[in-house]
Amino acid sequence: MRRAVDVVVVGAGQAGIEAALACARMGVRTACVTLRLDRIGYLPCNCSIGGPAKGHIAREVDALGGQMGVTTDHSLTHTRTVGTSKGPAVQTIRAQVCKSTYPLFMRGVLETQDSLDLYQGTVESLVLDASGAIRAVRVSEGSEVYDLDCRAVVLTTGTFLNGLCHEGSKKTVAARHGDDSVQSLAAFIKDLGIRTKRFKTGTTPRVKLGSLDLSLAQVMPSESEAGPLSFLHDRTFEKRELLPTWQTRTTPSTHEVLRENLDKSAMFSGDIEGVGPRYCPSVEDKVVRFAGKDSHPIFWEIEEWDSDSVYVQGFSSSMPAEVQLEALKTVPGMESVEMLLPGYAVEYDMADPLQLRPSLMSKLLPGLFLAGQINGTSGYEEAAGQGIVAGINAAHFALGLPEVVFPRTQSFIGVMIDDLVTKGVDDPYRMLTARAEHRLLLRHDNADQRLTPLAIELGLATTERAFRLEKKLRTIQSTKEWLSTTFVFESDLAPLKDAPVVRGRASLYELLKRPEINLVDVETLAIRLGFTAQTPERPGPGRYGSTAAAARRQIEIEAIYDGYLAKQCQEAKLAEKLEFMSLPVELDYWSMTGISHESREKLDRLRPSTIGQASRIPGVRPADVALLIGYLRGSVKSA
Ligand SMILES: Cc1cc2nc3c(=O)[nH]c(=O)nc-3n(C[C@H](O)[C@H](O)[C@H](O)COP(=O)(O)OP(=O)(O)OC[C@H]3O[C@@H](n4cnc5c(N)ncnc54)[C@H](O)[C@@H]3O)c2cc1C
């Protein structure tokens, strides 16, 4: 094994995996150091990838040549499309994966990746040279201590820095079940001047499948039509029928048990100082925050193929184990439940992302990148999205190439990173579709069109990925051409039963713009009128990810949202103009007259890189942004 590389990635959770693979796939010599090789890609909470907005990020990671989507398709146990009632911008996949297959697959990929070495050990600190630049990371493994020389470091330490687990009043110094917490690196980054805060997250109890009365819950079968997560795949790879999940609900008795025992909850007894996730509250938190509700949904999700372990989605808790069990027994179908593992909460140090550049590089120490839960986010997909960006930028730093910044207008990843580095976080950040201004453009089905060209440029896309994108684009173009140049006439349609009403003539594409008409309807009509339909083939069972299926979907969406898409494109272009107007690092905001004191103070402290970022800093007024633009253009002079 080499003891000198270009980039060291600390951690092999979802962020570390994507960072390490991106660097190595870009041809940069990379080392990935993790506390336990047998926990690479470990999923400490539920085994689900995707869901609203998170599915968009997972697809974007895939479109950039990342690993999350491919591994998901190979370890799938259950899948469904979510957001179907809300239109295509919000629709995405929520996939459940096998808790043991997913990490094993990830480990195999990392172990066989060229230019990447894996190390088991604890990174204690960074070693800086006399000029203050990164020279190495110091690693300990048992009694051995050694330096791994490098030029750039990506920290993806998740919940490990000063991790403290809570279950009722029981406290354990640990990052999560079975993983030690890390103190030395936590102290080192504080000494470096990185501001930290305490955040908290939690997980649910795991219960025995055989102890549940499935007949009392609503069964939710898997939907094979949801298709694969990766753009590389026509289909998913399960060898047997996918598993169902079940839905049941808490009852007033559940809430009573929880309310009666609130004083024993780590959250409410004051034992936990860290701030928890606003959008993923614990069950005791829900009972207090939504006191008027007497029921909350609970889902049973089997964690692994051939396993008896069920994840109780919706029941995250840091109550004592006996209270969790008593409360669970009041849920229909759980009267005889056996608990395999109680839920618990974990508090940890996160690093203030306001000290990061949009490339996720530290403003304090060039060459140091931070990604994932350490930046105050929550979730596998958020971690993976930052991981790939940090990996790309660490590789560029090592190669002496410019930063790669992801604009808000082009990806959810860009929205997330911009939110983090511009607005900071007060509680664990989770991606929501509502956070994106241009979400009609940022759909999960077109992530490849938005990001794979960049992946090709960076050397992250395989030939097959590039080929599939090209084929999809060619199909869309030729089909749209045929639809737009094939006309139907009022006189031909009038005699036909159930034909659409047309005044004069209309192209097939114009018909497709009508919400009640889909591509199958257009094809059927064309055939009735004697045309040969020049449209992509309809997907056969199990081939919902084929390029033809993807092209069909795109054509329908683009037709229905034609006007809206054009408007959002225009708005996005305008926003990009501001986005790319850079603000020099050395700008003296205090010498600028006319700008309010609050704006100057915030601009001086946060040092935004662009006008776009400046405009999103809470408290910076639009009038001050206009003045800033004036200063940049030279039409307004400094004092
Ligand atoms: C108990 C629990 C409950 C959660 N609940 C939810 C939830 O409900 N919803 C949700 O969206 N997300 C939840 N999460 C969060 C989700 O798991 C994470 O956001 C995501 O996995 C973070 O990925 P990451 O790559 O940033 O870090 P992690 O997956 O935590 O990986 C950290 C990696 O860093 C390594 N490491 C740490 N320190 C060192 C060091 N000094 N030297 C070498 N290696 C080091 C570790 O070995 C590990 O490989 C939960 C997490 C936990 C632990």
The ligand as a Tripos MOL2 file, in Angstrom:
@<TRIPOS>MOLECULE
LIG
   53    58     1     0     0
SMALL
NO_CHARGES

@<TRIPOS>ATOM
      1 C1        -28.6620    6.6530   14.7510 C.3       1 LIG1
      2 C2        -28.8290    7.3650   13.4650 C.ar      1 LIG1
      3 C3        -30.0650    7.7140   13.0110 C.ar      1 LIG1
      4 C4        -30.2440    8.3660   11.8170 C.ar      1 LIG1
      5 N1        -31.4900    8.6920   11.4130 N.ar      1 LIG1
      6 C5        -31.6810    9.2890   10.2320 C.ar      1 LIG1
      7 C6        -32.9800    9.6080    9.7670 C.ar      1 LIG1
      8 O1        -33.9610    9.3490   10.4340 O.2       1 LIG1
      9 N2        -33.1300   10.2200    8.5860 N.ar      1 LIG1
     10 C7        -32.0570   10.5380    7.8390 C.ar      1 LIG1
     11 O2        -32.2270   11.0870    6.7660 O.2       1 LIG1
     12 N3        -30.8240   10.2760    8.2510 N.ar      1 LIG1
     13 C8        -30.6210    9.6520    9.4360 C.ar      1 LIG1
     14 N4        -29.3740    9.3790    9.8720 N.ar      1 LIG1
     15 C9        -28.3450   10.0090    9.1880 C.3       1 LIG1
     16 C10       -27.7590    9.2810    8.0260 C.3       1 LIG1
     17 O3        -27.4140    8.0100    8.4410 O.3       1 LIG1
     18 C11       -26.5580   10.0900    7.7210 C.3       1 LIG1
     19 O4        -26.9240   11.4140    7.4160 O.3       1 LIG1
     20 C12       -25.6840    9.6070    6.6350 C.3       1 LIG1
     21 O5        -25.4820    8.2460    6.6850 O.3       1 LIG1
     22 C13       -24.3660   10.3290    6.8440 C.3       1 LIG1
     23 O6        -23.4350    9.8520    5.9750 O.3       1 LIG1
     24 P1        -21.9450   10.3360    6.1250 P.3       1 LIG1
     25 O7        -21.2160    9.6920    5.0110 O.co2     1 LIG1
     26 O8        -21.8730   11.7930    6.2600 O.co2     1 LIG1
     27 O9        -21.4480    9.7320    7.5040 O.3       1 LIG1
     28 P2        -21.5120    8.2420    8.1400 P.3       1 LIG1
     29 O10       -22.3530    7.3360    7.3480 O.co2     1 LIG1
     30 O11       -21.8260    8.4500    9.5620 O.co2     1 LIG1
     31 O12       -20.0280    7.7760    7.9740 O.3       1 LIG1
     32 C14       -18.9690    8.3080    8.7110 C.3       1 LIG1
     33 C15       -17.7000    7.5780    8.3470 C.3       1 LIG1
     34 O13       -16.5740    8.2480    8.8870 O.3       1 LIG1
     35 C16       -15.7040    7.3150    9.4810 C.3       1 LIG1
     36 N5        -14.9150    8.0460   10.4820 N.ar      1 LIG1
     37 C17       -15.3580    8.9240   11.3950 C.ar      1 LIG1
     38 N6        -14.3210    9.4610   12.0570 N.ar      1 LIG1
     39 C18       -13.2050    8.8990   11.5590 C.ar      1 LIG1
     40 C19       -11.8220    9.0420   11.8340 C.ar      1 LIG1
     41 N7        -11.3690    9.8980   12.7500 N.pl3     1 LIG1
     42 N8        -10.9460    8.2880   11.1450 N.ar      1 LIG1
     43 C20       -11.3610    7.4260   10.1880 C.ar      1 LIG1
     44 N9        -12.6640    7.2670    9.8810 N.ar      1 LIG1
     45 C21       -13.5720    7.9970   10.5530 C.ar      1 LIG1
     46 C22       -16.6100    6.2340   10.0100 C.3       1 LIG1
     47 O14       -15.9130    5.0410   10.2160 O.3       1 LIG1
     48 C23       -17.6260    6.1490    8.8860 C.3       1 LIG1
     49 O15       -17.1360    5.3320    7.8630 O.3       1 LIG1
     50 C24       -29.1560    8.7060   11.0640 C.ar      1 LIG1
     51 C25       -27.8730    8.3680   11.5080 C.ar      1 LIG1
     52 C26       -27.7200    7.7040   12.6920 C.ar      1 LIG1
     53 C27       -26.3270    7.3610   13.1450 C.3       1 LIG1
@<TRIPOS>BOND
     1     1     2 1
     2     2     3 ar
     3     2    52 ar
     4     3     4 ar
     5     4     5 ar
     6     4    50 ar
     7     5     6 ar
     8     6     7 ar
     9     6    13 1
    10     7     8 2
    11     7     9 ar
    12     9    10 ar
    13    10    11 2
    14    10    12 ar
    15    12    13 ar
    16    13    14 ar
    17    14    15 1
    18    14    50 ar
    19    15    16 1
    20    16    17 1
    21    16    18 1
    22    18    19 1
    23    18    20 1
    24    20    21 1
    25    20    22 1
    26    22    23 1
    27    23    24 1
    28    24    25 2
    29    24    26 1
    30    24    27 1
    31    27    28 1
    32    28    29 2
    33    28    30 1
    34    28    31 1
    35    31    32 1
    36    32    33 1
    37    33    34 1
    38    33    48 1
    39    34    35 1
    40    35    36 1
    41    35    46 1
    42    36    37 ar
    43    36    45 ar
    44    37    38 ar
    45    38    39 ar
    46    39    40 ar
    47    39    45 ar
    48    40    41 1
    49    40    42 ar
    50    42    43 ar
    51    43    44 ar
    52    44    45 ar
    53    46    47 1
    54    46    48 1
    55    48    49 1
    56    50    51 ar
    57    51    52 ar
    58    52    53 1
@<TRIPOS>SUBSTRUCTURE
     1 LIG1         1 GROUP 0 **** ****
